[in-house]
Amino acid sequence: MTGCTIHADFFDHRCSECKKEYNEMKGIPDKPISDKNGSSSIHNNPIVLKKYKEFTEVRAKKLYEELIIQYLKSSNEAEAAEKARSIIRKQCKIRGMPYWSWI
């Protein structure tokens, strides 16, 4: 596998060597990819906006409940609750939405 000698600890999306290394790791072909119309395009835009599922309060509470159960196995109740709320806050931040009052 090729590797960038300049950016050994992180990928720089502007570096062609980093892009090659990333594509090799992900198994993305080096050739241009054809779309349905037959035109080919190369992925020049390294920053792709992901479309996330809608994150409603109901889904957030269900996730919170599942996370607390997981974290209770390795920590006390207060730590488990804080870790779970932290993850819910991160999910809200990813989607650019405000936090609920119970967070």
C-alpha positions in Angstrom: 0.0 0.0 0.0 1.3 3.5 -0.8 1.5 6.0 1.9 2.1 9.7 2.2 5.4 10.4 3.8 4.5 14.0 4.7 1.2 13.3 6.5 2.0 10.2 8.5 -0.5 10.8 11.3 -3.5 12.1 9.4 -5.0 12.4 6.0 -4.9 15.7 4.2 -7.8 16.0 1.8 -5.7 18.3 -0.5 -2.8 15.8 -0.8 -2.9 13.4 -3.8 -0.8 10.8 -1.9 -3.2 10.9 1.0 -6.1 10.5 -1.4 -4.5 7.5 -3.0 -3.8 5.8 0.3 -7.3 6.5 1.5 -8.8 5.0 -1.7 -6.6 1.9 -1.4 -7.7 1.4 2.2 -11.4 1.7 1.2 -11.0 -0.3 -2.0 -12.1 2.6 -4.2 -10.8 2.1 -7.8 -8.4 4.6 -9.3 -10.3 4.8 -12.6 -13.0 7.4 -13.2 -16.4 6.1 -12.3 -19.2 6.3 -14.9 -22.6 7.4 -13.9 -25.9 6.3 -15.5 -25.5 8.6 -18.4 -22.1 7.2 -19.4 -20.2 10.3 -18.4 -17.3 9.7 -16.2 -16.3 11.7 -13.1 -13.4 11.6 -10.7 -14.2 12.3 -7.0 -12.4 15.6 -6.7 -14.5 16.8 -3.7 -13.1 15.2 -0.6 -15.6 16.8 1.7 -18.9 15.2 1.1 -21.9 16.2 3.1 -23.5 13.0 4.5 -27.2 12.7 4.7 -28.1 11.4 8.1 -31.4 9.9 9.2 -33.8 12.2 10.9 -32.9 12.4 14.6 -36.2 12.9 16.4 -36.6 13.2 20.2 -38.2 9.8 20.2 -35.2 8.2 18.5 -32.8 10.2 20.8 -34.6 8.9 23.9 -34.4 5.3 22.6 -30.7 5.7 21.8 -30.2 7.2 25.3 -31.9 4.2 26.9 -29.8 1.7 25.0 -26.5 3.6 25.7 -27.2 3.8 29.4 -27.7 0.0 29.5 -24.4 -0.5 27.7 -22.5 1.9 29.9 -23.9 0.6 33.2 -22.0 -2.6 32.6 -18.7 -0.8 33.0 -19.4 2.3 35.1 -21.8 3.7 37.7 -25.1 5.3 36.9 -24.0 8.9 36.9 -21.1 8.2 34.5 -23.2 6.1 32.3 -25.9 8.8 32.0 -23.2 11.5 31.2 -21.6 9.3 28.5 -25.0 8.6 27.0 -25.9 12.3 27.0 -22.6 13.2 25.5 -23.2 10.9 22.5 -26.7 12.4 22.0 -25.2 15.9 22.0 -22.6 14.7 19.4 -25.4 13.4 17.2 -27.3 16.7 17.5 -24.1 18.6 16.7 -23.4 16.4 13.6 -26.8 17.2 12.3 -26.6 20.9 13.2 -29.7 20.8 15.5 -30.3 22.2 19.0 -30.2 20.0 22.0 -33.3 19.0 23.9 -33.7 20.3 27.5 -33.1 16.8 29.0 -29.7 16.7 27.4 
